[in-house]
Amino acid sequence: MPPSDAQISFHSLKISMPIHEPSVDVLIVGAGVSGLIAAREVQSAGRSVLLLDKGRGLGGRLASRRIGAATFDHGAQFITTRDARFEEILKQGAEAGMMKEWCQGFSTTVDGHTRWRGQPAMTAVAKYLALGLETRMEKQVVALRRAGDLYSVETSTGEFYSAAAVLLTPPVPQSLALLAAGEIELDSAMRTRLEGIQYERCLAVMAVLKGPSSIPPPGGLVPTSGPVSWIADNQRKGISVEPAVTIHANHEFSLAHWEEDRMNSGRLLLEATQSWLGAEVLSYQVHGWRYSKPIQVDTHPCALLQADPPLVMAGDAFAGPRVEGAALSGMAAAETLLAHLPH
Ligand SMILES: Cc1cc2nc3c(=O)[nH]c(=O)nc-3n(C[C@H](O)[C@H](O)[C@H](O)COP(=O)(O)OP(=O)(O)OC[C@H]3O[C@@H](n4cnc5c(N)ncnc54)[C@H](O)[C@@H]3O)c2cc1C
């Protein structure tokens, strides 16, 4: 496929030329946790690295939103860790004032394990991880191609980036689509392995309340029945100055209502959680997470798709369906890239 063109108008003359950015050692698609952690490790090993993300804000599924003066975490709700390396990163983030301990569990699941949150909200975790890295936002990658000894990455606005190695961190079906668009073929065992990875969906409601909710401290709970898998009070959590509740629908409800009117699905979820709301709903918004959490987790912490030049895939589908899994996958990906990059 020919490169799409940027057009420069000069009177009636139109000159078309693709925009080629300078080459880097490692280009990372996706500035979520896995991409950011990998970038830090690659950069600290002395290699140049650039992150491209289609979103307006960093963090991917670590997401926060404002409605008026109310603040919501509407993706990942908290971070837990058992890995000493990731715990050290969280502690450093806390020292920098960008993360905080939220609690040690919720109602029946108080287990002594720290639940971390971002400060002032979840996207602060991504902002902390991105310090000192070169990130370019609103760059939607549409294809990845081989270009001799390098890779060439094309964006939806006709920019081309070349790199000695590439790491793909979008959810696996989206990464596979980028390979298909650039005609990069995988061996059949790898293709079968990756095509088998599917994700839960999640409809997330963000509701501004007139008064405090009835959700008990510390502000989060898992209902035992019904269509809701999680409900949290962002004010009690300490991130919102106004009463603000996040509701996550379970996979079954989200899938069944995916194509329906989002505000109507939101209303059903608000009705299902009425006893926890405890106050009038002033306004609400609904966000759909098509790739919320992987249902299957791969047996390896990342996937080396091609060794020369190195092409790696990472994310929570490889090391666990949580923020920590994404971080550990990012670490494994950095190690794999550094081992295969030419010196
Ligand atoms: C509703 C919900 C609740 C959750 N709750 C928790 C929780 O409480 N605790 C927990 O530990 N985990 C939780 N998780 C899971 C956690 O958020 C993820 O495991 C983790 O954030 C995944 O990180 P990642 O880097 O693998 O992927 P992502 O965060 O998805 O990052 C991938 C990035 O790639 C970008 N991208 C995709 N396609 C392109 C493209 N073509 N071009 C450029 N950029 C692209 C995306 O914009 C995104 O920023 C939750 C997730 C959801 C959705």
The ligand as a Tripos MOL2 file, in Angstrom:
@<TRIPOS>MOLECULE
LIG
   53    58     1     0     0
SMALL
NO_CHARGES

@<TRIPOS>ATOM
      1 C1        -12.7670   -1.3950   33.8400 C.3       1 LIG1
      2 C2        -11.4260   -1.9220   34.2230 C.ar      1 LIG1
      3 C3        -11.1210   -2.1360   35.5610 C.ar      1 LIG1
      4 C4         -9.8750   -2.6260   35.9170 C.ar      1 LIG1
      5 N1         -9.5590   -2.7570   37.2450 N.ar      1 LIG1
      6 C5         -8.3050   -3.0970   37.6070 C.ar      1 LIG1
      7 C6         -7.8980   -3.0320   38.9630 C.ar      1 LIG1
      8 O1         -8.6520   -2.5970   39.8420 O.2       1 LIG1
      9 N2         -6.6380   -3.4300   39.2630 N.ar      1 LIG1
     10 C7         -5.7510   -3.8610   38.3150 C.ar      1 LIG1
     11 O2         -4.6090   -4.1890   38.6520 O.2       1 LIG1
     12 N3         -6.1070   -3.8820   37.0120 N.ar      1 LIG1
     13 C8         -7.3460   -3.5060   36.6350 C.ar      1 LIG1
     14 N4         -7.6980   -3.4710   35.3200 N.ar      1 LIG1
     15 C9         -6.7400   -3.9890   34.3180 C.3       1 LIG1
     16 C10        -5.6180   -2.9960   34.0380 C.3       1 LIG1
     17 O3         -6.1470   -1.7220   33.7680 O.3       1 LIG1
     18 C11        -4.8200   -3.5000   32.8330 C.3       1 LIG1
     19 O4         -4.3860   -4.8160   33.0910 O.3       1 LIG1
     20 C12        -3.5850   -2.6480   32.4770 C.3       1 LIG1
     21 O5         -3.8230   -1.2810   32.6390 O.3       1 LIG1
     22 C13        -3.1880   -2.9850   31.0510 C.3       1 LIG1
     23 O6         -2.0630   -2.2400   30.6570 O.3       1 LIG1
     24 P1         -1.4440   -2.4790   29.1980 P.3       1 LIG1
     25 O7         -0.2690   -1.6130   29.0590 O.co2     1 LIG1
     26 O8         -1.2620   -3.9450   28.9850 O.co2     1 LIG1
     27 O9         -2.6170   -2.0730   28.1660 O.3       1 LIG1
     28 P2         -3.3570   -0.6780   27.9480 P.3       1 LIG1
     29 O10        -3.4800    0.0750   29.2030 O.co2     1 LIG1
     30 O11        -4.6050   -1.0170   27.2020 O.co2     1 LIG1
     31 O12        -2.3710    0.1340   26.9900 O.3       1 LIG1
     32 C14        -2.3630   -0.0430   25.5880 C.3       1 LIG1
     33 C15        -2.1990    1.3260   24.9340 C.3       1 LIG1
     34 O13        -2.1250    1.1340   23.5190 O.3       1 LIG1
     35 C16        -2.7640    2.2300   22.9000 C.3       1 LIG1
     36 N5         -3.1260    1.8220   21.5460 N.ar      1 LIG1
     37 C17        -3.9770    0.8400   21.1540 C.ar      1 LIG1
     38 N6         -4.0140    0.7590   19.8170 N.ar      1 LIG1
     39 C18        -3.1660    1.7110   19.3460 C.ar      1 LIG1
     40 C19        -2.7800    2.1390   18.0260 C.ar      1 LIG1
     41 N7         -3.2600    1.5480   16.9140 N.pl3     1 LIG1
     42 N8         -1.9000    3.1540   17.9060 N.ar      1 LIG1
     43 C20        -1.3930    3.7760   19.0040 C.ar      1 LIG1
     44 N9         -1.7310    3.4180   20.2880 N.ar      1 LIG1
     45 C21        -2.6030    2.3930   20.4380 C.ar      1 LIG1
     46 C22        -3.9750    2.5090   23.7910 C.3       1 LIG1
     47 O14        -4.4490    3.8400   23.6110 O.3       1 LIG1
     48 C23        -3.3900    2.2640   25.1750 C.3       1 LIG1
     49 O15        -2.9290    3.4640   25.7740 O.3       1 LIG1
     50 C24        -8.9250   -2.9480   34.9250 C.ar      1 LIG1
     51 C25        -9.2250   -2.6940   33.5720 C.ar      1 LIG1
     52 C26       -10.4490   -2.1680   33.2240 C.ar      1 LIG1
     53 C27       -10.7290   -1.8280   31.7900 C.3       1 LIG1
@<TRIPOS>BOND
     1     1     2 1
     2     2     3 ar
     3     2    52 ar
     4     3     4 ar
     5     4     5 ar
     6     4    50 ar
     7     5     6 ar
     8     6     7 ar
     9     6    13 1
    10     7     8 2
    11     7     9 ar
    12     9    10 ar
    13    10    11 2
    14    10    12 ar
    15    12    13 ar
    16    13    14 ar
    17    14    15 1
    18    14    50 ar
    19    15    16 1
    20    16    17 1
    21    16    18 1
    22    18    19 1
    23    18    20 1
    24    20    21 1
    25    20    22 1
    26    22    23 1
    27    23    24 1
    28    24    25 2
    29    24    26 1
    30    24    27 1
    31    27    28 1
    32    28    29 2
    33    28    30 1
    34    28    31 1
    35    31    32 1
    36    32    33 1
    37    33    34 1
    38    33    48 1
    39    34    35 1
    40    35    36 1
    41    35    46 1
    42    36    37 ar
    43    36    45 ar
    44    37    38 ar
    45    38    39 ar
    46    39    40 ar
    47    39    45 ar
    48    40    41 1
    49    40    42 ar
    50    42    43 ar
    51    43    44 ar
    52    44    45 ar
    53    46    47 1
    54    46    48 1
    55    48    49 1
    56    50    51 ar
    57    51    52 ar
    58    52    53 1
@<TRIPOS>SUBSTRUCTURE
     1 LIG1         1 GROUP 0 **** ****
